[in-house]
């Protein structure tokens, strides 16, 4: 049986493409579209779980990540 891990993907435009980040593992990727950046990030995360040993996963995996928006007065 395959376990499913829910993780966060933050994707933002950078230049002509998109950069994707999984903050729980500090793994990043990129792509020409949002979907490609997401797919490439999923592949990078899957590869990490395939090759990393348990101690590295434990060290890098942040159990709680909060994504929120800030309202900051400027000027």
C-alpha positions in Angstrom: 0.0 0.0 0.0 1.3 3.4 -0.9 1.2 6.1 1.8 0.1 9.6 0.8 1.8 12.7 2.4 0.0 16.0 2.0 2.5 18.8 1.5 2.4 22.5 0.5 3.3 23.8 -2.9 4.0 27.5 -3.4 4.1 28.5 -7.0 5.0 32.0 -8.3 5.9 33.6 -11.6 9.5 34.3 -12.1 10.5 35.9 -15.4 9.0 33.8 -18.3 8.3 30.8 -16.1 7.2 29.6 -12.7 9.1 28.6 -9.6 7.6 26.0 -7.2 8.6 25.4 -3.6 7.7 22.7 -1.0 8.4 24.6 2.3 8.0 21.4 4.4 11.1 19.9 2.8 12.8 23.1 1.3 12.7 21.5 -2.2 12.2 23.7 -5.2 11.6 23.2 -8.9 10.5 25.2 -11.9 8.5 25.0 -15.1 7.1 27.0 -18.1 3.6 26.8 -16.7 1.9 26.5 -13.3 1.0 22.9 -14.0 4.5 22.0 -15.2 6.1 23.7 -12.1 3.7 21.7 -9.9 4.4 18.4 -11.7 8.2 19.0 -11.6 8.0 19.7 -7.9 6.0 16.6 -7.3 8.6 14.6 -9.1 11.5 16.2 -7.1 9.7 15.5 -3.8 8.9 11.9 -4.8 12.6 11.4 -5.7 13.7 12.9 -2.4 11.5 10.3 -0.5 12.9 7.5 -2.7 16.5 8.2 -2.0 16.7 10.0 1.4 17.3 7.9 4.5 15.0 8.2 7.5 17.3 10.5 9.4 17.4 13.0 6.5 13.7 13.0 6.1 13.2 13.5 9.8 15.7 16.4 9.8 14.2 18.2 6.8 10.5 17.5 7.2 8.8 20.4 9.0 5.5 19.2 10.4 3.8 22.6 10.6 3.9 25.1 7.8 1.5 28.0 7.8 0.9 30.1 4.6 -0.9 33.4 5.2 -1.1 36.8 3.7 0.2 40.0 5.4 -1.1 43.5 5.2 1.8 45.8 5.7 1.5 49.6 5.6 4.0 51.2 3.2 5.0 54.8 3.1 
